[in-house]
Amino acid sequence: MNLRQLSYFVRIIELQSLSKAAAVLRVAQPALSRQMRALELDLGTDLLVRHGWGVTPTPAGQVLADHARRLLRETQVARDAVTALSAEPAGSLSFGVSSSLALPLLPRLSAWFLEHHPKVSLQLLDGFSASIHGWVLSGRLDVAVLYEDRSPGPLVTTPLLREPILVVGAAGRLTAPVPVSAGDLGALPMILPARPNRLRLLLDQLRIDHGLELNVRVDVDSLPALLEMVRSGQGYTLLPYSAVQGMVTDGRLTAAPLDPPVLNRTLVMVRPLDRVPTAATDILERAIRRIVVETAPALRWEPLV
């Protein structure tokens, strides 16, 4: 078993196809198949299940993929750390955020790195907070932004920002900036992210603490779909302003604060505790803090850095 075999195996798992992986890796498919068979013989177990449409990992293959990602990631970190001592920061960095923060953060971060550190290759991901949390714990992500949590696991956490959660409706449905009371909110048909989305869990806790009534009509696991449903007048939602700023500015949505109770979410920047930060990682974290401070007024953020 060697690093090349592991990197080939991870790519096959990601693409669910030997032929697609061979094309991406620029390796002949028969040669790639021989490498995978040699890996299976070395480990004494089947790693891939072949289907008519592609391949999926066996339980043993999934375990190997998880360990291989961490090993390959640590190998890259070691290479980057050595390179950083004598050259401009280079290598790859992975950063993840919840879907509601993707639009405010990711394009700005990409533009900044392209201008100031073009030798750094970024992998930018968004998803549900639970997924992002799992990815950073497993080592798939170098840095992530998560909801503040009392039990984040073995992560180094840095407070980043606090932002208000607003009531959001179609154009003309709300009289901003007049607050929506808890009593009025209970009468509105709500479209909300499905559990275990962290915002939904935050709303559940608010409902318990303040006796807040929510008339939830639809659970949605897609932020773009949720926003379109609200825009078309199917109901209302609760989201941070940063997630809807563009649609509010151009008049497609309206947003108003909830009061009482006032609802905020606090976000922290995290990285794995057992990973030594490289020069590139440090640059990434400083760039995130800078973007938060610079965009705070427009996005109604309260920087905590």
Secondary structure as UniProt FT lines:
FT   HELIX           3..15
FT   HELIX           18..25
FT   HELIX           29..43
FT   STRAND          48..50
FT   STRAND          55..57
FT   HELIX           59..84
FT   TURN            85..86
FT   STRAND          91..98
FT   HELIX           99..116
FT   TURN            118..119
FT   STRAND          120..127
FT   HELIX           129..138
FT   STRAND          143..147
FT   STRAND          155..170
FT   TURN            171..172
FT   TURN            176..177
FT   HELIX           182..185
FT   TURN            186..187
FT   STRAND          189..193
FT   TURN            195..196
FT   HELIX           198..210
FT   STRAND          215..220
FT   HELIX           223..231
FT   TURN            232..233
FT   STRAND          236..240
FT   HELIX           241..249
FT   TURN            250..251
FT   STRAND          253..258
FT   STRAND          264..272
FT   TURN            273..274
FT   HELIX           279..299
FT   STRAND          302..303
//
